[in-house]
């Protein structure tokens, strides 16, 4: 009769060989295990709009305090980008105004500045070149360039652009197009569709920056920018995660909202941050999609964007005491 011992030894040997083959395959046939993929680093951003009153150079003004704190973050490399949300200088500024007033307080933010323009104070027909000349270092007495101009060269006021920060993709649009060139604004809807489609296909999380807010409470000066709806429809189509705007001279944050003003799990978190230094305005309506708002505090928004699509926010008060902070989980 055949002994069972050699058979058991044979089975154990076959199992050992099979396990070794599995380990070899898992190692990519090289014999060395693959290292884990490096995590995508967090992205740190500061953002604010509606920044400096006409002729103001006072470092202790609300504008001066915001400028000093954001400049400190830039100099200490604590942020990757400062997003200037439009209305940099009041009233509608020429080169000399940007150089003499805005730059005096805010010039330290230029090395990390990514900007959009606003109607009224950054652009008027016939003189909308002053802001792009300033940002490109072409105003007399100010050769410094904004960060996006250092990277891309001259950008015309109103020209759209996009930029990846880590695993996030940001599209930048000028609301002034809807006021002064609606035909071009409608054309930019196609640009936005194509831009977001490509970024979505590449696996990026999406954000859009523009000056005049769509998701906002009314003030006695401004209602929602209803003409921006074609852009908002495209944002919803690609499930943009967050938007940043300004204009209202206060602070607001929406629920994750869709293009029908409904709070939904996969909507856009819309931040409206126009607390850069100009006088603040009260609210005169109460949209159901606004979760947090105040009009008694100057300051700016800080965002930490994680590679998985989650993000943290914190409003930093610099003149006043109201604040807002929280986390949105990954998709």
C-alpha positions, 0 to 999 in steps of 0.5 A, a space after each residue: 500500500 502506498 504511504 500517505 506521507 510522501 503524498 502530503 509532502 507533495 501537496 504541501 510543496 505544491 501549495 508553497 510553489 503556488 504561493 510564491 508564484 502569487 507573490 511574484 505576480 503581485 510584485 510586478 514580476 520583478 521580485 520587488 513589491 511596488 511602493 504605495 502611490 504617493 498621496 496627492 498633497 493638500 492645496 491651501 488657498 486664500 480668497 477675497 474680493 472687493 478690496 480697497 477704497 479709493 485713495 486708501 493706503 491706511 495699514 490699519 484699515 480693514 483693507 490694510 489688515 486683510 492685505 497684511 495677513 494674506 501677505 504674511 501667508 504668501 511670504 511664509 509659504 502657508 498658501 499655494 494661491 491667493 484668489 483675487 475675486 474682483 473689484 481690486 480698487 475703488 473707484 474704477 481704477 487706472 494704472 496709477 490707482 493700482 500702483 499708488 493705492 492697491 499695490 501699497 497695501 496688497 502688493 505682497 500678494 502678487 507672487 501668488 495672485 490668480 485674478 478675475 475682473 469685475 464690472 464697474 471697478 475693474 473694467 469699463 468699456 474703453 478703459 478695461 486694459 488698466 487691470 491687465 496691464 497692472 497684473 502683467 507688470 506694465 504699469 509705470 512704477 510696478 514691474 511685478 507680475 501676478 502669479 498667473 501672468 508669470 506662468 502664462 504671460 499677458 492675459 487680457 482683461 476678461 480672457 478665461 483661463 484655468 489652472 490645476 492646483 494639486 488634484 483640483 481644477 479651477 476655471 476663472 471667468 470674468 463676470 464683466 463679459 455678461 455686462 459689457 459683451 453678452 455675446 462673448 459671455 455666451 461663447 465662454 459657456 462653450 469654453 467652460 463646457 469643454 474645459 470642465 469636460 477635459 478636467 473631469 475626464 482627467 479625474 480632477 475635482 472642479 471649482 469655478 471662480 467668477 465675480 458676480 454671484 449666482 447663489 446669493 442673498 439680495 442687497 439694496 445694491 445687487 441681486 443674483 447675477 441671473 444672466 450667469 445661468 448658462 455658466 451655472 448649468 454647465 457647472 452643474 452638468 459636471 458636478 463642480 464641487 465649489 464656486 468662489 465669487 464676491 460683489 455683495 460686500 458681505 459673506 455667504 456660504 450655500 448648501 451644496 446646491 444644484 442649478 435649480 436652487 435645491 440643496 442636494 448631496 452632489 451640488 456646488 458649495 458656493 462661497 461669496 466672499 466680498 469682505 476685502 475692505 470696502 464698506 459692508 452691506 446688509 441682506 434684504 432677502 433670505 434664499 433657502 440655499 444659504 446656510 451661513 452669512 454675515 455682514 458685520 465683519 471684514 476678513 477672508 476665506 481660507 480653503 484646504 483642498 484634499 486630493 479626494 475631493 473633500 475640503 475644509 474652510 475657515 473664514 478668517 476675521 480681521 475687523 470684526 468677530 463673525 466667522 465660519 468654518 467646516 468640512 465637506 466630505 469627499 464625493 
